[in-house]
Each structure stands twice: as C-alpha cells, then as structure tokens.
Amino acid sequence: MNTEVTFTPYEVVQMFLWLCGSIVAISAAVTVIVRVVQKAKEPEQTQNDRITALEKKVDKFEQLFDNDNKRLIELEKGNRVTQQALLALLSHAINGNNDAELKEAKAKLENYLIGKEE
C-alpha cells in the first residue's frame, strides 16, 4: 500500500503541457460558444430596437392625427354656423322679412366666433 509515485522531469513537463493545452482548448470552445450565442441574439436586439423606434413614430403620428381630427371637427362646426347664416341671408333676400331669423343667425355666428377665440 505504500507505493511510491515518482515522476521524471519529462513526465512533469508533459503533464504541464497537457494541462496548458486543455486550458487553451476549453477557453477556445467557450469563446466559440459565446460568439455563437451573441450572433444568435443580435437579430433579436436589432429587431427590438427597430420595434421601439417604430412605436415612438406611431405614437407621434397618433398624436398628430388626434390634433388634425380636433381641427376638422372645429372646421365642421364653423361651416355649419356659416351655412346657417348664409341660409338666413338667402331667406331674407328672397322674402325680405326674415329679420328674426337674421338676428338669430347673427347671434349664433357671434357666439361661435367669440367662443373660438377663447
């Protein structure tokens, strides 16, 4: 049971070189694996960046569309009031006696224009 283990200097050098070679091989394998994983994740990151940029653009466009929609609604209101006033003027021009309708149309137009300034 008490056997002696002896190594020659040549064997020690061989074991040392084997150990160094093993370390180099393992580190090369780890480097390759890391590079493969990074390459695999690269399209995902690029895609996520593009999606984030597109979402920001969509939010901006939605805000612009909302502003345009509000302006269009206001223009429709103004057109409606203007057309009512125009109808009152036409009716007065035809009949000559629609003063009350003219006064009402004038009041509506004034209220619209005054309310629009606020």
N, CA, C and O of each residue as an XYZ file, in Angstrom:
472
protein
N       0.782     -1.197      0.000
C       0.000      0.000      0.000
C       0.824      1.262      0.000
O       0.364      2.317     -0.437
N       1.968      1.162      0.459
C       2.836      2.322      0.456
C       3.696      2.329     -0.806
O       4.913      2.152     -0.752
N       3.050      2.533     -1.909
C       3.810      2.571     -3.149
C       4.213      4.003     -3.426
O       3.458      4.944     -3.184
N       5.371      4.137     -3.919
C       5.888      5.458     -4.232
C       5.548      5.806     -5.661
O       5.669      4.980     -6.566
N       5.127      7.024     -5.849
C       4.843      7.506     -7.198
C       5.938      8.486     -7.545
O       6.145      9.475     -6.841
N       6.607      8.226     -8.579
C       7.689      9.112     -8.994
C       7.441      9.563    -10.426
O       6.914      8.832    -11.264
N       7.833     10.757    -10.654
C       7.695     11.330    -11.987
C       9.063     11.790    -12.452
O       9.867     12.321    -11.685
N       9.291     11.574    -13.695
C      10.526     12.074    -14.271
C      10.296     13.509    -14.718
O       9.150     13.908    -14.926
N      11.340     14.282    -14.867
C      11.135     15.658    -15.338
C      10.405     15.700    -16.680
O       9.629     16.621    -16.936
N      10.646     14.727    -17.521
C       9.955     14.681    -18.818
C       8.445     14.505    -18.622
O       7.650     15.153    -19.302
N       8.057     13.638    -17.701
C       6.635     13.416    -17.424
C       5.989     14.644    -16.805
O       4.837     14.953    -17.109
N       6.709     15.345    -15.946
C       6.176     16.574    -15.334
C       5.931     17.619    -16.408
O       4.897     18.287    -16.408
N       6.880     17.761    -17.323
C       6.720     18.725    -18.419
C       5.542     18.320    -19.293
O       4.767     19.177    -19.718
N       5.397     17.030    -19.566
C       4.280     16.557    -20.381
C       2.942     16.852    -19.705
O       2.009     17.312    -20.362
N       2.841     16.596    -18.423
C       1.580     16.886    -17.696
C       1.294     18.384    -17.698
O       0.147     18.803    -17.854
N       2.328     19.178    -17.526
C       2.149     20.632    -17.545
C       1.662     21.087    -18.917
O       0.734     21.890    -19.020
N       2.289     20.573    -19.963
C       1.860     20.930    -21.319
C       0.453     20.437    -21.609
O      -0.329     21.127    -22.264
N       0.124     19.231    -21.119
C      -1.226     18.704    -21.309
C      -2.239     19.598    -20.608
O      -3.297     19.890    -21.164
N      -1.922     20.039    -19.381
C      -2.805     20.921    -18.634
C      -2.983     22.252    -19.359
O      -4.104     22.746    -19.482
N      -1.883     22.835    -19.840
C      -1.968     24.102    -20.584
C      -2.780     23.927    -21.859
O      -3.601     24.781    -22.193
N      -2.561     22.840    -22.566
C      -3.320     22.572    -23.792
C      -4.792     22.410    -23.518
O      -5.622     22.883    -24.294
N      -5.132     21.751    -22.428
C      -6.530     21.574    -22.042
C      -7.175     22.923    -21.738
O      -8.301     23.190    -22.157
N      -6.454     23.769    -21.009
C      -6.980     25.099    -20.672
C      -7.209     25.909    -21.943
O      -8.243     26.564    -22.074
N      -6.271     25.877    -22.875
C      -6.415     26.613    -24.138
C      -7.597     26.075    -24.935
O      -8.372     26.855    -25.486
N      -7.744     24.771    -25.003
C      -8.843     24.171    -25.765
C     -10.194     24.527    -25.158
O     -11.139     24.842    -25.882
N     -10.287     24.479    -23.837
C     -11.550     24.819    -23.170
C     -11.874     26.294    -23.371
O     -13.024     26.643    -23.637
N     -10.870     27.168    -23.248
C     -11.139     28.605    -23.431
C     -11.531     28.902    -24.881
O     -12.365     29.774    -25.122
N     -10.947     28.198    -25.840
C     -11.328     28.389    -27.241
C     -12.765     27.932    -27.467
O     -13.526     28.589    -28.179
N     -13.130     26.818    -26.867
C     -14.501     26.324    -27.001
C     -15.495     27.305    -26.377
O     -16.549     27.573    -26.953
N     -15.162     27.834    -25.213
C     -16.043     28.808    -24.552
C     -16.173     30.068    -25.417
O     -17.265     30.621    -25.550
N     -15.069     30.516    -25.998
C     -15.103     31.701    -26.866
C     -16.014     31.461    -28.061
O     -16.807     32.329    -28.425
N     -15.903     30.303    -28.661
C     -16.763     29.984    -29.813
C     -18.226     29.957    -29.394
O     -19.082     30.489    -30.100
N     -18.514     29.355    -28.275
C     -19.905     29.288    -27.789
C     -20.443     30.680    -27.508
O     -21.581     30.986    -27.865
N     -19.641     31.528    -26.873
C     -20.074     32.898    -26.575
C     -20.358     33.653    -27.873
O     -21.360     34.362    -27.962
N     -19.507     33.516    -28.862
C     -19.714     34.209    -30.135
C     -20.979     33.732    -30.832
O     -21.721     34.531    -31.403
N     -21.220     32.429    -30.785
C     -22.435     31.877    -31.411
C     -23.679     32.419    -30.711
O     -24.649     32.785    -31.375
N     -23.665     32.473    -29.403
C     -24.809     32.992    -28.653
C     -25.022     34.467    -28.964
O     -26.159     34.903    -29.138
N     -23.940     35.242    -29.035
C     -24.061     36.667    -29.358
C     -24.627     36.861    -30.757
O     -25.483     37.720    -30.970
N     -24.155     36.071    -31.705
C     -24.676     36.166    -33.074
C     -26.148     35.783    -33.120
O     -26.922     36.365    -33.879
N     -26.532     34.811    -32.314
C     -27.928     34.389    -32.293
C     -28.824     35.464    -31.695
O     -29.970     35.623    -32.116
N     -28.308     36.205    -30.712
C     -29.113     37.246    -30.063
C     -29.100     38.567    -30.830
O     -29.968     39.410    -30.604
N     -28.162     38.763    -31.707
C     -28.018     40.033    -32.419
C     -29.272     40.418    -33.215
O     -29.713     41.561    -33.100
N     -29.865     39.528    -34.011
C     -31.079     39.913    -34.738
C     -32.222     40.285    -33.799
O     -33.012     41.179    -34.104
N     -32.312     39.610    -32.671
C     -33.376     39.913    -31.717
C     -33.216     41.335    -31.172
O     -34.192     42.078    -31.073
N     -31.999     41.705    -30.823
C     -31.749     43.055    -30.309
C     -32.022     44.101    -31.379
O     -32.623     45.137    -31.099
N     -31.581     43.832    -32.603
C     -31.829     44.754    -33.704
C     -33.326     44.907    -33.925
O     -33.824     46.014    -34.127
N     -34.032     43.799    -33.885
C     -35.481     43.832    -34.073
C     -36.147     44.626    -32.952
O     -37.042     45.429    -33.213
N     -35.724     44.414    -31.719
C     -36.306     45.144    -30.594
C     -36.052     46.645    -30.724
O     -36.934     47.449    -30.422
N     -34.864     47.027    -31.167
C     -34.556     48.442    -31.354
C     -35.447     49.051    -32.434
O     -35.971     50.153    -32.272
N     -35.613     48.323    -33.534
C     -36.459     48.822    -34.621
C     -37.918     48.943    -34.179
O     -38.591     49.919    -34.512
N     -38.400     47.959    -33.436
C     -39.784     47.999    -32.962
C     -39.989     49.179    -32.022
O     -41.014     49.857    -32.096
N     -39.040     49.428    -31.150
C     -39.143     50.567    -30.225
C     -39.192     51.879    -31.004
O     -40.000     52.755    -30.697
N     -38.330     52.013    -32.008
C     -38.326     53.238    -32.823
C     -39.649     53.400    -33.563
O     -40.180     54.507    -33.646
N     -40.182     52.315    -34.096
C     -41.454     52.382    -34.819
C     -42.613     52.710    -33.883
O     -43.528     53.437    -34.269
N     -42.587     52.189    -32.671
C     -43.639     52.508    -31.706
C     -43.620     53.997    -31.362
O     -44.677     54.612    -31.211
N     -42.441     54.572    -31.238
C     -42.340     56.009    -30.972
C     -42.935     56.811    -32.126
O     -43.644     57.794    -31.908
N     -42.640     56.380    -33.368
C     -43.181     57.072    -34.532
C     -44.700     56.959    -34.568
O     -45.391     57.933    -34.866
N     -45.216     55.777    -34.267
C     -46.667     55.570    -34.285
C     -47.326     56.459    -33.232
O     -48.365     57.061    -33.503
N     -46.747     56.550    -32.050
C     -47.296     57.422    -31.008
C     -47.330     58.870    -31.474
O     -48.309     59.579    -31.240
N     -46.262     59.307    -32.131
C     -46.201     60.675    -32.633
C     -47.287     60.903    -33.687
O     -47.972     61.926    -33.666
N     -47.442     59.941    -34.610
C     -48.453     60.084    -35.655
C     -49.864     60.053    -35.078
O     -50.740     60.779    -35.547
N     -50.092     59.221    -34.066
C     -51.409     59.189    -33.428
C     -51.745     60.538    -32.815
O     -52.882     61.000    -32.904
N     -50.767     61.165    -32.198
C     -50.990     62.480    -31.608
C     -51.310     63.501    -32.705
O     -52.218     64.318    -32.556
N     -50.560     63.446    -33.797
C     -50.833     64.362    -34.904
C     -52.218     64.125    -35.507
O     -52.924     65.078    -35.838
N     -52.605     62.861    -35.649
C     -53.931     62.543    -36.189
C     -55.031     63.031    -35.251
O     -56.061     63.525    -35.711
N     -54.825     62.899    -33.947
C     -55.806     63.400    -32.987
C     -55.950     64.914    -33.107
O     -57.063     65.441    -33.086
N     -54.819     65.614    -33.234
C     -54.873     67.069    -33.391
C     -55.601     67.452    -34.679
O     -56.411     68.379    -34.681
N     -55.319     66.746    -35.766
C     -55.992     67.023    -37.033
C     -57.485     66.742    -36.937
O     -58.297     67.493    -37.477
N     -57.845     65.668    -36.257
C     -59.257     65.338    -36.095
C     -59.985     66.429    -35.317
O     -61.102     66.804    -35.671
N     -59.359     66.937    -34.263
C     -59.976     68.024    -33.486
C     -60.169     69.267    -34.353
O     -61.206     69.926    -34.281
N     -59.157     69.584    -35.178
C     -59.284     70.742    -36.065
C     -60.394     70.545    -37.086
O     -61.148     71.473    -37.379
N     -60.493     69.346    -37.621
C     -61.557     69.081    -38.596
C     -62.941     69.202    -37.971
O     -63.866     69.717    -38.598
N     -63.082     68.732    -36.746
C     -64.369     68.866    -36.055
C     -64.708     70.338    -35.858
O     -65.853     70.746    -36.053
N     -63.710     71.139    -35.469
C     -63.940     72.578    -35.296
C     -64.311     73.237    -36.628
O     -65.187     74.101    -36.673
N     -63.650     72.833    -37.698
C     -63.985     73.388    -39.018
C     -65.408     73.027    -39.428
O     -66.117     73.847    -40.012
N     -65.825     71.800    -39.123
C     -67.196     71.395    -39.437
C     -68.205     72.228    -38.666
O     -69.233     72.625    -39.214
N     -67.917     72.497    -37.395
C     -68.815     73.352    -36.597
C     -68.900     74.745    -37.214
O     -69.982     75.311    -37.364
N     -67.730     75.284    -37.567
C     -67.715     76.623    -38.173
C     -68.452     76.659    -39.498
O     -69.171     77.618    -39.779
N     -68.286     75.635    -40.310
C     -69.005     75.575    -41.581
C     -70.511     75.507    -41.368
O     -71.276     76.147    -42.090
N     -70.939     74.721    -40.367
C     -72.363     74.611    -40.077
C     -72.953     75.969    -39.692
O     -74.023     76.334    -40.179
N     -72.274     76.714    -38.832
C     -72.761     78.026    -38.401
C     -72.764     79.004    -39.582
O     -73.711     79.771    -39.760
N     -71.711     78.967    -40.373
C     -71.630     79.857    -41.538
C     -72.728     79.538    -42.547
O     -73.323     80.447    -43.126
N     -72.997     78.269    -42.756
C     -74.050     77.889    -43.703
C     -75.426     78.283    -43.183
O     -76.292     78.664    -43.970
N     -75.645     78.200    -41.872
C     -76.918     78.663    -41.303
C     -77.081     80.163    -41.517
O     -78.166     80.635    -41.856
N     -75.994     80.910    -41.318
C     -76.056     82.361    -41.546
C     -76.309     82.654    -43.017
O     -77.072     83.566    -43.334
N     -75.699     81.919    -43.908
C     -75.901     82.104    -45.335
C     -77.345     81.795    -45.728
O     -77.940     82.507    -46.536
N     -77.899     80.737    -45.154
C     -79.307     80.419    -45.420
C     -80.228     81.544    -44.938
O     -81.194     81.900    -45.613
N     -79.922     82.090    -43.778
C     -80.742     83.199    -43.260
C     -80.649     84.401    -44.193
O     -81.650     85.072    -44.446
N     -79.446     84.673    -44.705
C     -79.292     85.791    -45.647
C     -80.061     85.535    -46.932
O     -80.711     86.440    -47.455
N     -79.995     84.324    -47.443
C     -80.747     83.991    -48.657
C     -82.244     84.101    -48.435
O     -82.969     84.626    -49.279
N     -82.695     83.608    -47.310
C     -84.121     83.688    -46.995
C     -84.566     85.138    -46.882
O     -85.643     85.504    -47.354
N     -83.730     85.962    -46.254
C     -84.066     87.392    -46.129
C     -84.049     88.069    -47.499
O     -84.887     88.925    -47.780
N     -83.106     87.690    -48.344
C     -83.027     88.295    -49.672
C     -84.243     87.910    -50.512
O     -84.731     88.711    -51.309
N     -84.728     86.689    -50.333
C     -85.894     86.246    -51.112
C     -87.168     86.860    -50.560
O     -87.956     87.431    -51.314
N     -87.383     86.753    -49.251
C     -88.640     87.212    -48.646
C     -88.584     88.669    -48.212
O     -89.585     89.381    -48.297
N     -87.466     89.100    -47.765
C     -87.317     90.476    -47.308
C     -87.855     90.729    -45.914
O     -87.775     91.860    -45.434
N     -88.391     89.744    -45.255
C     -88.988     89.998    -43.940
C     -88.563     88.973    -42.884
O     -89.301     88.757    -41.922
N     -87.435     88.359    -43.028
C     -86.967     87.368    -42.046
C     -85.924     87.997    -41.124
O     -84.819     87.475    -40.972
N     -86.289     89.118    -40.514
C     -85.340     89.804    -39.626
C     -85.002     88.976    -38.385
O     -83.856     88.974    -37.937
N     -85.980     88.280    -37.835
C     -85.750     87.476    -36.628
C     -84.761     86.342    -36.936
O     -83.880     86.032    -36.134
N     -84.928     85.739    -38.104
C     -84.017     84.653    -38.493
C     -82.599     85.187    -38.700
O     -81.621     84.527    -38.351
N     -82.499     86.387    -39.272
C     -81.185     87.003    -39.459
C     -80.529     87.312    -38.116
O     -79.337     87.068    -37.933
N     -81.304     87.844    -37.186
C     -80.770     88.160    -35.857
C     -80.314     86.889    -35.138
O     -79.281     86.887    -34.468
N     -81.086     85.814    -35.278
C     -80.721     84.552    -34.649
C     -79.432     83.984    -35.265
O     -78.554     83.506    -34.547
N     -79.329     84.041    -36.600
C     -78.125     83.552    -37.271
C     -76.912     84.399    -36.882
O     -75.812     83.878    -36.698
N     -77.128     85.715    -36.760
C     -76.038     86.598    -36.360
C     -75.563     86.267    -34.944
O     -74.363     86.253    -34.672
N     -76.501     86.005    -34.060
C     -76.150     85.666    -32.679
C     -75.371     84.350    -32.631
O     -74.388     84.230    -31.900
N     -75.818     83.366    -33.412
C     -75.110     82.088    -33.447
C     -73.688     82.270    -33.973
O     -72.737     81.708    -33.430
N     -73.556     83.061    -35.037
C     -72.240     83.296    -35.624
C     -71.333     84.041    -34.646
O     -70.153     83.716    -34.517
N     -71.887     85.040    -33.959
C     -71.101     85.769    -32.960
C     -70.658     84.845    -31.823
O     -69.503     84.880    -31.397
N     -71.580     84.026    -31.342
C     -71.240     83.093    -30.244
C     -70.142     82.126    -30.684
O     -69.219     81.826    -29.927
N     -70.260     81.651    -31.912
C     -69.236     80.734    -32.407
C     -67.883     81.430    -32.510
O     -66.870     80.893    -32.062
N     -67.866     82.613    -33.094
C     -66.602     83.318    -33.279
C     -66.008     83.770    -31.944
O     -64.792     83.711    -31.760
N     -66.827     84.207    -31.037
C     -66.331     84.640    -29.726
C     -65.829     83.419    -28.936
O     -64.786     83.484    -28.285
N     -66.565     82.327    -28.998
C     -66.163     81.120    -28.296
C     -64.907     80.521    -28.875
O     -64.162     79.848    -28.163
N     -64.657     80.745    -30.130
C     -63.490     80.184    -30.790
C     -62.219     80.893    -30.331
O     -61.154     80.277    -30.299
N     -62.305     82.156    -29.982
C     -61.130     82.927    -29.564
C     -60.617     82.469    -28.205
O     -59.430     82.621    -27.914
N     -61.469     81.922    -27.386
C     -61.063     81.555    -26.015
C     -60.202     80.362    -25.970
O     -59.786     79.941    -24.891
